[in-house]
Amino acid sequence: MTRFERWTVWSSAIATGLTGLGFMWTKYFVQPAEQWAVVNHPLEPWFLKLHIVAAPAFVFAVGLVATRHIIPHLRTKEPSGRRSGFIMVWTLLPMVVTGYLIQVVSRSGWTGPLAVTHIVTGCAFLLGIAGHRVRGKRGARRP
């Protein structure tokens, strides 16, 4: 990957991951100050808005590196970072699809399962990309 591609993937992944984790924290783990509060924390709508803005940049970044990094490494069976790469590849599609569907689905019975799937695949992706970074650094040091 070029320096620009690496920077684009990492900066957009970090922005999307941190805003997603921040939104999850404010929505599901913070108790509202008042019983009838619309949001649990004043930062909750900001985390959501920033997450929705950062996510398309992340999807663009993944598309940017797909043909020059992801697909060739899958074909050549590159050993360094393979497991973490598979985690990212297999969680990417459901994470992106559920992220978009959460915004457009109006049936209340669907939003819960979509949100759970999005959170689980998003957290798995974050673990995968962190592991990929560690494995990639180790693989780069090998002679």
C-alpha positions as CSV (number, residue, x, y, z in Angstrom):
1,M,0.0,0.0,0.0
2,T,1.1,3.5,-0.6
3,R,1.5,6.0,2.3
4,F,-1.6,7.8,1.2
5,E,-3.7,4.6,1.1
6,R,-2.4,3.5,4.5
7,W,-3.1,6.9,6.0
8,T,-6.6,7.0,4.5
9,V,-7.5,3.5,5.8
10,W,-6.1,4.1,9.3
11,S,-7.4,7.6,9.8
12,S,-10.9,6.8,8.6
13,A,-11.0,3.5,10.5
14,I,-9.9,5.2,13.7
15,A,-12.4,8.0,13.2
16,T,-15.3,5.6,12.5
17,G,-14.3,3.2,15.3
18,L,-13.9,5.9,18.0
19,T,-17.2,7.6,17.1
20,G,-19.0,4.3,16.9
21,L,-17.6,3.3,20.3
22,G,-18.5,6.7,21.7
23,F,-22.0,6.5,20.4
24,M,-22.4,2.9,21.8
25,W,-21.1,4.1,25.2
26,T,-23.5,7.1,25.4
27,K,-26.5,5.2,24.1
28,Y,-26.3,1.9,25.9
29,F,-24.1,2.4,29.0
30,V,-24.8,6.0,30.2
31,Q,-27.8,6.6,32.4
32,P,-29.8,9.7,31.5
33,A,-29.8,12.6,33.9
34,E,-33.6,12.8,33.8
35,Q,-36.2,10.1,33.5
36,W,-37.7,11.6,30.3
37,A,-34.5,12.6,28.6
38,V,-34.3,12.2,24.8
39,V,-30.6,11.4,24.9
40,N,-28.5,9.7,27.6
41,H,-25.6,12.1,27.2
42,P,-25.1,15.5,25.5
43,L,-22.4,14.0,23.3
44,E,-24.7,11.1,22.0
45,P,-26.1,13.0,18.9
46,W,-22.6,14.3,18.1
47,F,-21.0,10.8,18.2
48,L,-23.8,9.6,15.9
49,K,-23.4,12.4,13.4
50,L,-19.7,12.1,13.3
51,H,-19.9,8.3,12.9
52,I,-22.3,8.8,10.0
53,V,-19.9,11.3,8.4
54,A,-16.8,9.2,9.0
55,A,-18.2,5.9,7.8
56,P,-18.4,6.7,4.1
57,A,-14.8,7.9,4.1
58,F,-13.9,4.5,5.6
59,V,-15.8,2.6,3.0
60,F,-14.1,4.6,0.3
61,A,-10.7,3.9,1.9
62,V,-11.4,0.1,1.9
63,G,-12.4,0.3,-1.7
64,L,-9.2,2.2,-2.4
65,V,-7.0,-0.6,-1.1
66,A,-9.2,-3.5,-2.2
67,T,-7.6,-4.1,-5.6
68,R,-4.0,-3.4,-4.6
69,H,-3.9,-5.0,-1.2
70,I,-6.8,-7.1,-0.1
71,I,-7.5,-9.2,-3.3
72,P,-3.8,-9.8,-4.1
73,H,-3.1,-11.0,-0.6
74,L,-6.1,-13.3,-0.6
75,R,-4.9,-14.8,-3.9
76,T,-1.3,-15.3,-2.9
77,K,-2.1,-16.6,0.5
78,E,0.2,-14.0,2.2
79,P,1.0,-15.6,5.6
80,S,1.6,-12.4,7.6
81,G,-1.7,-10.9,8.9
82,R,-3.8,-13.5,7.2
83,R,-6.1,-14.4,10.2
84,S,-6.7,-10.8,11.1
85,G,-7.2,-10.0,7.4
86,F,-9.9,-12.7,7.1
87,I,-11.6,-11.3,10.2
88,M,-11.8,-7.8,8.6
89,V,-12.9,-9.1,5.2
90,W,-15.7,-11.3,6.7
91,T,-17.0,-8.7,9.1
92,L,-16.8,-5.8,6.6
93,L,-19.8,-6.6,4.5
94,P,-22.3,-7.2,7.3
95,M,-20.9,-4.2,9.2
96,V,-21.4,-1.8,6.3
97,V,-24.8,-3.2,5.2
98,T,-26.3,-3.1,8.7
99,G,-24.8,0.4,9.2
100,Y,-26.8,1.7,6.2
101,L,-29.9,-0.3,7.0
102,I,-30.1,1.0,10.5
103,Q,-30.6,4.5,9.0
104,V,-33.4,3.6,6.6
105,V,-35.3,0.7,8.2
106,S,-38.5,2.0,9.9
107,R,-39.8,-1.2,11.5
108,S,-38.9,-1.2,15.2
109,G,-38.6,-5.0,15.2
110,W,-35.8,-4.8,12.8
111,T,-33.6,-2.0,14.2
112,G,-32.6,-4.0,17.3
113,P,-31.2,-7.0,15.5
114,L,-29.6,-4.7,12.9
115,A,-27.9,-2.7,15.7
116,V,-26.7,-5.8,17.5
117,T,-25.2,-7.2,14.2
118,H,-23.6,-3.8,13.5
119,I,-22.1,-3.5,16.9
120,V,-20.8,-7.1,17.0
121,T,-19.3,-7.0,13.5
122,G,-17.9,-3.5,14.1
123,C,-16.2,-4.5,17.3
124,A,-14.8,-7.7,15.6
125,F,-13.5,-5.5,12.7
126,L,-11.8,-3.2,15.2
127,L,-10.1,-6.2,16.9
128,G,-9.2,-7.5,13.4
129,I,-7.6,-4.3,12.2
130,A,-5.7,-3.9,15.5
131,G,-4.4,-7.4,15.1
132,H,-3.6,-6.8,11.5
133,R,-1.5,-3.8,12.4
134,V,0.5,-5.9,15.0
135,R,0.9,-8.8,12.6
136,G,1.9,-6.5,9.7
137,K,4.6,-4.8,11.7
138,R,6.0,-8.2,12.8
139,G,5.9,-9.5,9.3
140,A,7.7,-6.4,8.0
141,R,10.6,-7.1,10.4
142,R,11.3,-10.6,9.1
143,P,14.3,-11.0,6.8
